[in-house]
Amino acid sequence: MVIAVVALIVIGPERLPRVARTMGHLFGRLQRYVNDVKADINREIELEELRKFRSTVEDAARGFESGVNTTVNSVQGEVAKTESELNSLTQDPPAAPAPAPASSSAAAPQDTSGQSGAPSPSEKTAA
């Protein structure tokens, strides 16, 4: 109120409405400018947060990729090792079988059925 009374006395009643209107326009412009600056600052803050989030996600992806690559390399190494072992086994000549003992009981199984070559009754029913 004090400002309005002083403005009325200093400016005069004829020019006061025009000055008030001009001050209103300037105040509106100032408010829009401040709101634009606030919006720009908020956008920059959001962009910075998104950059940090992207960086975090990229770091996690790199760590995951590194772990997968390590596992793949380990598995490939084991496969190569197993493959080389199998190749060395197939290239080496097989060892000669140990000679069987010359005893007669181990050489030919004995027929306990009493029949020579004829199937027993239990073998006929099983077939």
Buried (B, 14 or more C-beta within 10 A) or exposed (E): EEEEEEBEEEBEEEEBEEEEEEEEEEEEEEEEEEEEEEEEEEEEEEEEEEEEEEEEEEEEEEEEEEEEEEEEEEEEEEEEEEEEEEEEEEEEEEEEEEEEEEEEEEEEEEEEEEEEEEEEEEEEEEE
